[in-house]
């Protein structure tokens, strides 16, 4: 085939290799033609078009490509397939000079051999094929009449499929690299590849359609970029040296083979199947129980929604917010024809617990749908819980990544097969970290944005995120609003100002505006409540009474010195009660456990309470055992404490990680929202008995004339100002009324601090603490703004998604409370 003429109209495009694999002595390489990889990627993209992209993204792409004729899915698939146009170049073909010498025409072989001689060792001195793709896409589209901005955007989108977009200078420089791109001769062959791929997909001749009418906005560009990358990875993962098509392949027959392979990969192996129609979406059908007042009210209101929006649900701990969110998510999935949902929890333990609940629900609706668990130790949890989930993945990477002729894989691409691929799964539960990673500038930044775009995102415990995390979250919410992603936020203790920030972030994105440019007026809100807001800008407030278990609940509030806690816990346990002690430091947990164990050892065996500890430092297996025991004793429907009592001593994991119900609790002083969360673990599943109210003991505070004092380490975990405000509110209170007191307490500490009165002797300490709080918050904002995504309103936002990339693992500020739990 070396004698093939170089006329573009007569060239056999099958001679240009797209994948060749590593060379092996004595073995003649059978290549996978570039035109075949183009087809492979295109058919995957066409299959993923409605599975992966949100309706807002599809609408934007439809508006862009409608003037061209054919379907938007076809044009989108074609462009995705053409991401490797730059491989049709001397620079790339020379990577396997042996294959090129055997297949290419003589003049092309001369050029590839010249480049091979210029190369020294493994060091690349030529242009990578992604940049060449961008060069040719822009050249072709401009030649066919496209607007310069459109041609530039599509060139960046397709050329940046290896994780980074290019500066204008890079694109200008590559035009002069004639030895790399091959000049007019190779450009003619590229034109033919574009046209032949279009024909294979059933589209009109691209040279004859009105490209001048195509305009692509930020949302459509991000969608196309993410879809291109994912489709390339999946298509490449389906090909190995054994399945290389060879230069004699029948392209028409190969089209059907490629389509069948795409279905096998996407549906059968990855499990990205479509959600089956559920005829009965009612809360009672989904969960087999009558809904509580707020659950019923939200259910009725969401059934009437027909566009994406943000739903904020605020209700007491134990009032069923999670089930409300799941029912709402499933309703929105069916109403908006979405692919699924992602439920993000604050910790790994809460993610594990939610995964079990979500998987049970999904299996009852459609047993064929898999649910993914996403966090750092998910494999350990699944292997222990369900051995079959630990089996090896059925799809592995092959020949993906850099231009390495041996097929060596880019490490970041390999991550796709562990982290990113699971993030794209239609149904998943994981930590908030996995979501926040999508809000950080990084290689392939469009991928997580697109992965979330066609799902409902549910975020639990949104009040508990530090300023650093909240800053990243707000920017991500703006992008999700822009992309039309429905979001559900859950909280028991959301401050008024924070609620407005979250709503405004999503709403500004939906309106393609900046948060500070929009008016958002919320009416007075009773507690509990829910708020729905969509692009119309009119809040829909949903209010209802708390459930009977959370109505008029009173918690006795006591204050004790540190040295009294062990004795108090033993006394409570002697009444046959389940007692929790929550400390802010692991060292404190160890100290209290040692005191309790020494005291218990002196008791008769029949009177000895069980004492366990739970911290984030426990080994995964040991922690899982403790959590299982706690759920058995104090979980919903648990058997309750034995006659001799039960005491668990732990860190904040008891506040955040488990759905438990205790009789009594002691806690180190913490911010008011944390104390409310902890108090929510008292009689969580039972109505309060007026004659035996649950008790919350606050410890770790010493009163002095100049103000309260607490251990110095406390200030490294919580801001002194927040603790001062909390203590000023609670120091003289002897009772908490739940849920009535929740809004006023939380808003006083976080939204209306001027409403708090404190002794005059505290004044100097108060002002110093306020200054430190302001400085700390500003520092956290700066840390977050140094790495989060650009606003979608910014011109050139697409390019900035990957500019100056940052470490995506830094989703939490690296301090005590911000320890990563992803």
N, C-alpha and C positions, 0 to 999 in steps of 0.2 A: 504494500500500500504506500511505499515511499514515493511512488511516482505520481501521486495525486496532484493535480494542478492547483494553483493558488487562487483561481478566480472564486470570489465568495459565493457566486451563484452555483458553482459546481463542487464546492468543498464538501467532503463527507464529515460532518461534525462529530461523528462517533470516534474519530481518531484522536481527539483531545481528551486526555485522561483527567478525571476529577479526583479519583482515589486509586492508589496503587499498592499501598501497604509496604512493609519492609522488604528489601531485596534479599533473595536467598540464593546462595551459590548453586549453580546447576539447574535453577528453576526459572522458566520463562514466565514473567509476570503477566497475569491476565488483569488488565486495568478495569476500573469502573468508569465508563465514559462520563465526562462532565455533563453532557446532555441528559444522561440517566439520573445523575444526582440532582439536576435541575428539576426533572420530573418527580423524583422521590420527594423532594422538599415541597414542591407545589401541591402534590396530592395530599400530603400531611396537612399543609396549611389550609387547604380547602375543607378538609375534614374537621379541623380545629376552629374554623372561622366562627361558627355559632357556639361551640363549646367553650371557647376561651375568651372571646371578646364580648364586652358588655353591649347592651343595645345602644348606649350613647356612642360608643366607639364605632359600632357598625353603622349607625346613622351618619356619623361624620365621614366615614369611608364611602358610604353610599352616595352622599352628596358630592364627594370628590370625583368618583369614578363613573357616576351615572351617565355623563355625556359621552362616554367612550363606547357604549353599547355592550352587549354581553352582561353577565351578572357581576356584581361587586365582589362576590366570593371568588369568581374566576380571575378577575384582575388582581385581586389581593394575592391569590395563590401564585399567579404568574410572577409577580414582583418578588415574592418571598423566594421562589425557585431561582430567580436570577441573582441571588446574593453572591454567588461565586463566579460571576462573569469575569472577574479579574484573574481567574485561573487560566483563562484562555489568553495566555501571555507567554513570551519567552521566559520571563522571570520564574513563573511557576512550573511550566513544562520542563524547564531545565533541571528541576529538582530530581527528576528521574530521567536523566539524559538517555539511559538505555531504552526506556519505553519510547521517548520522543524520537530517537534515531530509527526505531523500528517502524513507527506509524506515521510520522509527520512528513510533509513534502520537503524536498531538499533545502529550499531556501529557509524554511522554518528550522530545520535541523541545524543549519549553519549558525543561526542566531542562538539557539539553545546551547550548542556546544561552546560558543564564545563565552557565554555567561558561566558555564560550568568551569571553564579554565580560569576565569577571573575569581572564582570563589576560593577562599582559603579555609580548609577545615570545615568546622561546623558553623563558622561565623557568617551570618547573613549580611551581605553588602547591597542587596537589591531591594526592591519595593515589595512589601507584602500584598497579597492579592486583594485584601479588603479595600485598600486605598485605590487599587486599580479598578475595582468594581465601581467605586464612587466616581472615579474619573470618567468611565465609559457611560454610566447611567446619566450623568449630567450632560455629557456630550450628545448622547442620543436624544434625550428629551428636549434639549435646546434646539437641536437640529430639526426636531419634529414640531416645533412651535410652542413648547411649554413655557410658561412664565419662569423667569430666572429663579424666583424664590421656590417654586414648586420643584424645579429640576434639582436645585441645591438640597432641598429637604429630602427628596427621595434618594438622592445620591448618598447622603449621610445615613439615612435609615438602613439602606441595604449594605452599604460599605462597612458600617459599624457593627456588623454581626459578630465580630470577635471581641466585643465588650467595650469599645471606646469609639467615640465619634472624632472626626478629624477637624483640625483648624483649617481656615481658608488658606493659610500659607502652605500647609502640607499638600492640599489639592493643587495649588498653583505650581509647587515644586515638582510634583509627579508628572505634569505635562511635559517637562523637559527631559524626563527619564525615558528617552525613546528606546534605548537598548532593553529596558525592562518591559515596557508595554507593547513594543513592536511596531509602532507607527501605523500608517494607513493600511498596510496589508492585514495585520492582525485585527485592526478596527473593523475591517470589512467582514472578517469571520465572526466577530462578536455581534455585528448587526444581524448576520444570518442566524446565529444562535437565538437571539431575542425573538426573531420572527418565527423560527421553527418551533420554539417552545410555545409561543402564542398559538400557533396552528394546532399543536398537539393537544392543547387544553380547550380547543373549540372557540377561540377568540378571533376577532377580525385582525387583519394585518395592522400591526401597531403603527406602521408608517402612514396609515390613512385615516387615523382617528383624531378627533380634535383635542389634543393635549393642552391647547391654550385655554380650554375651559376647566382644567383640573386645578383645584385649589385645596391644599391639605393643611389643616390646622394642627395645633399641638396634640390634641387628644388622638386624632387619627394617626399622626406620625408616631406617637409613642406606642399605639396599638400595633401598627404595622412593624415597628422595630422589634417589639417583644415577640410577636407572632413569627417573624422571620427567624429569630434566634432559636426559639423553641422548636419550630418545624425543622430547622437544619439539624439540631441535636437529635431529634427523634428519628429523622430520616437517616442520619449517619449511623445511629445506634442499631438500625435494622439491617445494616450492610456489613459483611465481613469479606475477607479474601475469598472465601468459598462461594459467595453469592455475587461477586463482581460479574457484571453482564458481558464484558468483552466488547471489542470494537466491531464485531459483526452482528450485534443484537438487532432484532426487529423492533423498532421503536414503537410501532402501533401495538404490537403484542405486549411489549414491556409496560405500556401504560396501564393495562389491566392488572398485570402482575404487581406493579407498584401500588395500585389502589388497594388490592387485596392485602398487601403487606402493611399498608398504612392502617387499615382496619384492625389487623392482628396486633400491631404495636399499640395503637391508641386505645382501642376498646378492650381487647382481650388481655393484653399484658399490663398496660398502665392502668386499666380499669376506669378510663374516662368515658364512661357510658352516660347516656342521657337519663335524667330523672324521670321515672315513670309517673304517669298521672295518678294523683291521689284524689279520689272522689270526695272524701270527707276530710276536710282540713280542720275540723273543730277541735278545740282543746280537749273535750271529753273523749273524742275518738283517738286522738294522739296519745293521751296519757291515761285514759281509763279512769278519770276522776272529774268531779264537777269543778269548774274553775272558780277561783276566789274572785271577789268583786273587781279588783284591778285587772286580773287576768281576763275576765269576761269583757270588761270595758275596752281593753286594748284589742282583744280579738275582734270585737264588733267593728271597731274603727279601722283597723288595718285591712279588713276584708274589702273595704271600699276604696283603697288606695290603688292607683293605676300608674304611678310614676315613682322613680327612685326618690328616697328621702332619708333623713336621719331621725331615728327614734331614740329618745332618752327616757329610760325607765328608772324612777327613783322610788324605792319602797324599803321598808324595814328588812333587816336581815331575817331570813327564814320565811319571807312572804311570797316566794315562788317567782322571783324575777327571771331566773334562768329558764324555767319552763315557759314563761311569757315570751321570752326572747326567741326560743326555739319554735314555738307555734307561730310567732310573727314572721320569723325567717322562712319557714316552710310556706306560709301564705304568700310572701313576696316572691319566693322562687317560682311558684306556679302562676302568680299573677303577672310577673314580669318576664317569665320564661328564662330564668337564670339557671346556671349549672349546679349550684349548691351553696354551701356556706363554710365560713371559717370561724371557729369560736376560739377567741384568744383569752387566756387566763393569766393571772399574775405570777403564778409559780408552777413548777413541775408537778407538785403534788395535786394542786387544783386541776391541772390539765389532765392528769391521770384519772381523777375522779370524774371529770366532765366527759372524758373519752368513753368511759364505761357507760355513762348515761346516754350519750349521743349514739354510740354504737347500738345499744339496745333499741333505741327509738328507730333508727334507720333500718335495722334488720326487720323490725315489725312492718315497716312500710314497703321495703324492697330488699330482700335478702341478697340480691346480686351486687348491691352498691358497697364498695369498701370505704372505710373511714380511716384516715391517716392520723397518727399521733406524732406531733412535731415538737421535740425539745431535745436537749443534749443527752438525756439518759432514756429516751423513749424505747430504744432497743432493749435495754435491760428490763424495763417494766413489761414490755410485751413478751419478751422471752420467758419471764417468770410467770406472767399471767396467762399467756397463750402461746405455747411453744411453736405452733404452726406459723405464727407471724414472724418468727426469726429465720425463716428459710431465705435462701439467697434470692435476690431480685432476678426477675426473668429477663430484663433488658440491661445490657451493659454497654459502655461506650466503646466505639471502635472508629479510629481515624477521624477524630473530632479535634478541633483546636487549631494549633499553629500550622505553619506550612512545612513542618518537619517531614521529610520524605520517608522516614522510617515508621511513621504512624504514631510517634510519641505524643502523649496526650497532655494538653494544658491542664495544670492542677486545678485551676479555677473551673474549667469545663467539667472535670471529674466531680466537682462539688455539686453540679447540676443533678447528678445521679443519686445524691444523698439528700441535700437540703432543698435546692430549688425545685426539683421535680415534685417532691412531696408538697411543697408550697403551692404548686399549681393544681394539685388534686382537687376534684370538685368538692369533696367533703373532708374536712380536717379539723382537728382540735390541737392546740398547742399553746405555748407561752406567748405573752405579748411581745417578747423579744423578736420572734419570727416575723411579726407584723412590722415592728419598728425598723427592722433591717431594710424593709422596702422604702423607708423614708430617708435613707442615708445615701449620699452620692457614692456610686460604686460601679465597677465594670458590670455590664449587663443590667443597669438600673431599670430599664423598661420591663424586664422579665417579671419581677415581683409585682410591679404595678399592673401589668396585664393579667398576671395570675389571680389577682384579687378582683379584677374588673367585672367579671361575670358572676360574682357571688355576693351573698349577704355577709358582711363582716360584723361579728358580735364581739364586743369588748367588755369584759367584766371588771368590776372594781376600779373604774376609771378615776375615782377620787384619790386613789393611793399612789399615783405616779408622781415622782419628783418633777421639779421645774424642768430639768434636763430632758426627761422622757416626754413630758407634756409638750415641750417645744417641738420636738421631732414629730410627735403625734399630731399636733395641730397642722404642721405643714403637710403631713401625709393625708390628713382629712381633707385639706384643700384640694389635693390631687384627686382623691377619691370622689369628691363632689364633682370635679371637672369631668371625670370619667364615668359619672353616673352610677356609682357603686352605693347601694343601700347600706347604711350603717346603723347598728343598734348598740347603744351604750347603757351599761347597767351600773347603778351605784345605790348604796344605802345612805350615803352622807356626802352629797355633792354640793359644794358651796355655790351660791348664786352667781358670783363672778365667773367661776370656772365653767358652770353650765352655759353661760352666754358665750364664752370663748370657744367651747367645743361646737356649739350650734353655728356660730358665725364662721368658723373655719370651714366646715363642710358646705354651708350655704354660699359662701363667697366663691368656692370652686364651682358649684352648680351654676352660679350666675356669671362665671368667667370674669370675676372681679377680684379686688383685694379686700381682705377682711375689714380694713379701716374705711372703706368706701361705702359700706352698706349700713343702712339703718335696720335694726332688729329690735322690735318691741315685744316684750313678754309680759303677759298679765300676771297679777298676783297668783301664787300657786299654793294650794293646800297640799298636805302630805298624807299619803303617798300620791304620786301622779306620774303621768307620762306625757311627753311632748313630741309631736310629729312635725317636721318641717321639711318641705321640699322646695323646688326652685321657684314656686309662686311667692314664697316669702311670708305666707300667712301661717303662724303657728297654730297647730291643732292641739289644744290642751285636753288631756284625758284625765279625769279625776274620779276617784272612788275611795271607799273606806278601806282601811287596813283589814286583813283577815282577822277572824275572831281570836286567833292565837297571839296576834300582835296588837290587839286593841286594849288600851288602858293597862299596859304592862308596867308594873312598878318594880324597880330594882333598888334594893337597899345599898347605899353608898357608905363605905367605911374607910377610915384612914388608919394605917398601922405602921409602926416602925419595922425596919428590916428584920431585927432580931426576934420579932413576934410571928413572922409569917409561917415558919415551920410548925410551931405550936398550934397556930390557928388552923392550918391545913389538916393536921392530925385530928383536931377536935371535930372539924367538919366531916372528915372521913369516918370517924367513929359513929356517926349517925347514919351510916350506910349510903353516903352521898358520893357522887362523882365530882371531884374537885380538880380545877385547873389552876396552875400557877404559871404566869407568863412573865418572863424576864427579857430585858432588852439586850442581854449579852450572854453568850454561851458560858462564859466563866461563872456568871451568876447562877445559871442553871445547874452547873456542876456542884457549886457550893450548897445550894438548897437541897439537891438530891442527896449529897453526903450527910447533911444534917438530918434529913428525913430517914434515911436508911439506918443511921446510928440510933435514932429514937425508936424506930420500928423494931429493931433487933431486941429491944428491952421489953417488948410487949409479948403477952402470950400468943402463940401461933394463931389461934382462932381469931384474935383481935388485930392481926397485922394487916393493914391495907396494902394493896398492890401499888408500888411506886414505879413509874416509868418516866423516861425522859425522851424528848423529841426536839432535835435541832437540825439545822441544815447541814451540819457537819457529819451526821451519821452516814455510814456506808449505805448505798442504795438498798441492798437487801435487808439490812437491819431496820432502816427507816420504813420500808414497805411492811415489815412484820408489825412494827409498832402502830402504823396507820391502820392496818387491818384489825388489830386488837381494839384500837380506839373506836373504829366504826362499829365493831361488834358490841362494845359496851355503851358508847354514847352517840352512835349514829342514829339516823332515822329508823325507828322500829327496833333499836338496840335493846339488849337484855337488861340494861342499867347496871349500876355498881353492885358488887356483892355486899353481904351484910357488914363485912369488915371495912368496906369503903375502897375507893380507887382514887389515886392521885397521879396526875400527869404534870410534869414540869417541862416547859418548853420555851422557845423563843417566839418571835413573831409568826413562825409557821403555824402556830395554833390559831392565830388571828386570821391568817390569809388562806390556809391551805386545806382545811378540812371542814366538812359540814357536820358539826358536832353539837351536842346538847349537854351542858353541865349543870349541876345544882348550885355550885358556888365557884367563885373565881377570885384570885388575887393577881394583881398586875402591877408592874412598875409603872410609874407615870409615863404617859405617852401623849401625843397630840390627841385632841378631842375626838377626831374621826376614828382614830385607832381604838380609843377606849370604847367608843360606841360599837365598833365592829366586834370588839372583844365581849362587850356586854351582850351583844346579839347571840353569843354562844351560850347564854344562860336561858334555860327553859325554851330553847329554840323551837322545839316541836310540840310543846305542851302549854296550855293556858296557865298563867300564873295563879297560884293559890294565894289569896289575900292573907291567909293566916301563916303562910310559910314562903314569903317572897324570896327570890334568889338574891344572893349577896355578891356585890362587887367590892373588893378591898383594894384600895390604892396605896402603894407603898413606894419607898425610895425618895421621900420628901422630908426635909427637915426645915421647920419654920424658924426664921431669924428675923431680927428687927429690920434689917436692910432688905429683906425679901426671902423667898424660899430658896433652899439649897438642895441640889441633887448631885449624884456622883459625876465627876468630871467627864467620864466616858460618855455619859448621856448626851452631852453637847456634840459629840462626834457622830451621833446617830440622828438626833433630832435638833432642830434649831431652837436655841434658848428662848427666843421670842414666842414661838408657838407654844412651848411648854408653859411660859409665864402666862400667856393668855388663857390657856386651858386651866391652869391651877387657879387663876383669879376667878374663873367662873365656878369651879367645883369645890374650892376649899371649904366653903361653908354649907354646901349642899349635903343633904343626908338621903336624898332619894332622886332617882332618875325616872321620869315618866316616858315610857317608850310606846309609840313613836313620837308623841307630842313634842318632846323637848329637842328632837334631833335637828330640825331646820334652824331653830334659834341658836343652838349651841354651835353648830358648824358655821353658820354665817357670821356669828360674833367673832369667832377665831380667825376666819379666812376672808370674809367679805366686808364686815363692819366692825373692825377692831376698836374704833372710837366709842363704841357702845359699852365697852368693858370698863368697869370701875376697879381701881386697885388702891391699896394704901399709899399715902403720900411718900412714905419711906422707900417705896419701890421705884420712885421716879427716875433716879439716876440709872439704875440697872435696866429699867424699861427702855430708856432712850438708847443706851448702848446696844442692847439686844436688838432693837428695831433697826439700827444702822447696820449691824452685822447681818441681819436677815435680808435687808435690801441688797447689800453687797453680794451675799451668797447667791441670791436669786439671779442677780445680773451676771455673775460669773457662770452660773449654770446655763443661762440663756446663750452666753457667748460661746461656751463649749459646744452647745447643740447647733448654733447657727454656723459654726465652722465646718460642720459636716453634713447638715441636712440638705435635702433637695432644693433646687431653685424653685421659686414660685412658678406655677404654670402660666401666669400672666406675663412673665418676663420674655421679651423677644429673645429668641435663641435658647429657650428653656430646654429644648431637646438636647442640644450639644452640651449644655451645662450639667445634664444628668450624670455624665461620666467624667466631667472635668475635675481635676484634683481629687481623685477618689479617696475615700476614707475607709477605715477598718469597720466593717459592718457589725462586728461582734460587740462594739462599744455602744450597746443600746441602753445601758444604765450608767449613771455617773459612778465612777469607781470609788465609792466610800462605803461606810457600814451598811446603811439602809439600801444603798444602790447596788449591792452585790448582784452580779449577773446570775439569773436563774433560768437562762434560756436553753 
